Amino acid sequence: ILAGMVGILVIITSNAEVSTETAMVTEVELVHHDGGEVSVAADASSAVTVDASATIPEKDATDATETIETSKSKATLQEGISAESAPETDDATPPSPETSKSTSNNSLMGFHDPSPESFTHANYYLKPKGAGYPLAPKGGLHPIYIRDAASEEEMQKLVQEMNNDHDTYQETSPYADARLKMTDEERDTENKSWRDHLEGVRNAYGYWDFKDNYQEKNGGIERPVVDFEAIGKMKKEKDEGYNILHGEIDKEDFPEGSWQTDDEYVQNLLDEARKLIHRVQEGIYAEYGWATASLTEEQLSERKVNFGVHLLPQDEPHSKSVDASMGIAWMYEDSFRHFVKKLLNALITNDHFFVILGGHSAAAGHGNNFHQSYMMQFHEIMEPVFDRLGMVLVSANRAQGGMGTLQASLAGTSIYGEKDFMLWDSSMTEKGGGHQDVFFRQMMLTGHRTPILFDMGGGKPTLDNLHDEVGAHVGGLTMGNPSHIEQTTSVEQAKQLPFAVAHLFCASGNDSCNSIENKYNAHCWTDRVDIEPSTVQSEKYGSQVSWH
């Protein structure tokens, strides 16, 4: 799934760059959602309106009027607007109020600088005004915005620490946390091992190497950025029906000099983005025993299919499922285009992107540490990718044991929050398709965004009906054990397999995949220096059962 998601990002960066002659903002037009209609902005002076239930006509990937879906919220959590940082114009006319309100002082990190990352809590974001969402996301691994809790001096100190030269910056291992019961020698050894490991990864795969030279070229003037919140207020004054949470924006709202209008910036970003995505893909392939260096041309072709997303034509006769030999996942072609547009819109507007899971106890990760659940592992791998591409990934595991999804789905946004990509994984306890149907319909009806609906094993027919009847954009996992993942034949043989595939799929006669020792790696308590529990702690979590 991760390889497929990264593969989609490859296509996005490929499609985004039609030509850099007029930069990204003029290559990609926005689709505005207003009730039951969708206004497709063809150019600055005209728009075409189509019914929202109709299929948007296909466009060639190189069409300069390619559209982005924006039934989503944009904007910022940050206060304060500064027009002083805008570039000076050739004439002496002062900027208009509208111009002043659409720019903001970028005194912190750039949109595409890596944010400080954490293994133990949500990442800290020092992004400029114009990144994010007008309301703080509830739940999930959402970012902590430094500007909300730190002084300008403290923020600048953090930025300086982040900008330290790589050779002098001392990375600290999460396994050498100061609260752990370790000697100084053990902690130093762990930190050195960790830094050597990271250096090895950088040497083997490369690293993010993007720089914005705007200030150097403009006498220290900081790059203008879009202030979505201010734009929303202006639009609201002109149209009482405007809802800032829909995040609608026109290309004229991007101030001259903003990164979206800068040909050189966009080209350099796309170049680095492709390299980044290629590196992440290669790392995922290697973890599953399909590293490029070890494969023949024929095997590379097989890998492209095996780890890919199988696209179904809209008019293809429905089947009960799609076999794993066709790829990791399936999606209808129109749904895939919609997904690409959603991600591309988040990229060009530096928006949040919400990936949410609803499901049963196994999906929730019962029996293991919460961060070991596949939703949180998805976040750990994909969040840095989204961050470097200027997006804010918010991942939430809303799965729960005992009840499934029916009760929670009736509360809609109150429990599941905003969503762009909605996964359902509750087929173990909710059979027959009815619960799944209610869940997905509620997800489409609630919130300000219309999500991609993704099935994690409940069955394709429900999604086929939603796709045909209401135009939902859908996809799901393929079914069956994938033949390209090497099976585990014995405990000894598993020791020779890549960690990610050991005890994942077992050959006939070997039951090690169901062994508690191989399924779980979690403890209730880790000894630490600052707290001594007053009661004896259990050795392991509850719910470590075969069906989880």
Steps between C-alpha positions, in 0.01 A plus 500: 500500500781737590679431174175564316444830683854612423449389141196727479714789625744425216217542251391820672840662468518382139158640416558823690781607273345561161754771436649751738446788263221646712564310823282253684217735592412568136549138396235378742157658529270447796161331518271695732228310685178678584214278613401272216709671235863504400640807327805415296711813453622486141671837510490829685195631318272201453378186675311189397243358741410132511276298729696350788350157438626497143835362399761768439629449145839336472789732430839417364762507776686768306199729461586837651144532630519183710279549803539439870222392732461745787196389697734545792613749753818703475661775697692552818512484876731798519400857583635827366536630146805685372509684169841653567678187381346515152740585215507863397327582173646715224244775547444709809141388547458336844359149505122474516334358811426184304867462409607567856265239637620228265863512611660415828839510665688170463734537796534130576566194288403483135204297379726219380759489777493181710321541834658371821393137527411302810465129572295556814248773417364713220749703301559869561423727204667835448336566166410848377152646493302333225564140602230294654144535614292774666400266783737278697440137398357284778671172580737306279867574457447864414788749517575733787532852366795668672360847437210418731719433800839664458641850489666634185839465670433137590379425149808654342720291732321186385545600138870557559532155655324349201727687260821377663740338259436128465857416597470674837137429586478218756207268435369327812369145498146448635644188665736718706227708660620666820215335695618147420707308753834502316857579593669795332717255309196305376330822394807625313535164325134503394519858372812427297341190351189703413696780334710252304181333383347829384823598326499164325145561377595845370805364324307213344184684398580872496318777684274804458704783352261784423573868557304817434727780374233771497647707781849490351366627168275767651721678749382309805129554434303198613290310249129594498263220597127450462288586802198277445328626813512861384388402150208310653392805696513717188295249302250478785450877488415478130289187526311418821457141382875444487630245753864538596518130586455413133833670436411631153774708341565644154833526324485877540517449878860378476714813544781565256816349640326222695662164436204378295567775241877457485613291199845425638370405845236267358747329268753446780228373734375249245852377432565441871152354549560233237832406660339483845213281384736270313710460817199413712375250245839336483512469879156335509591259220820403680311426825282252312789328322460679166797739501573629150867401503410133545243475220505415131309707243225241504476515878486880491201474267338251737560731795331788322182291481527325836550817704278719284142625503283313250276752321155381392313662209168649610305277261672173596256230618503478878675217677476393863868577555828572322772237533831586667682405180369827355678716759482618860178696452232581246329825409268620227671725247279800577557446873874492445488830308298650784758376751783654299314831487439494874869448575610752240265758648646441846847538352433830325313652795722356777194343657431227750423155364291276728531120487255338742431138595180353639490135600502226760748397770754343263513822298538695824811295573378330817774287650779727379613854572267750334784640291558150360158497332520524121332841495769649720777321310356653184529840665857445618615423145284740301492810722857608417420460130190718524691750714777550245241541225339779701199307629394420856402135536253424780449127564243370746430143608134519608453123507355355820433158647164359602267722298641535148408804293118522482446695823796730444407575139165639615697774677684580176752778531469515880692173528686455172583867438586646161614253236651487152569126488267278706581136570255235627642187666223331694404193299600266784205620711266678256385262230275525198584847366225693678721647771763587243240675284371711791856587602608623157178694437544680831860581416388665175223697669702639792785749514615750239690255279381214284741214570637216293329187638737208547412142596749296706334165436125534551410438140492687171122485421404771751754739351393411146144602589611831651719570198217429256209651692643820649832550321713417806873468444602157626775242523619216717749227572532209261414160646709191562860435604733679257730253329782754478541511880717207602322259731638390835567127502656466844624699797859453389429605142320811628828623652640529146203700368466880504341599830187639331407165343610253769194317639272715281375225266565140601534195278274202557610302804666794674295686761760752616296789357237441770750469782451760774878547521516593132183711489571731795794705617367719778534536876278678749784681670854612422718560803590869539689714745233758576204278596477185706152340474335433836337185361648207313468550125375226270759340278301554179193673364160337506328391179805315367282243328520315169228703324683825559 
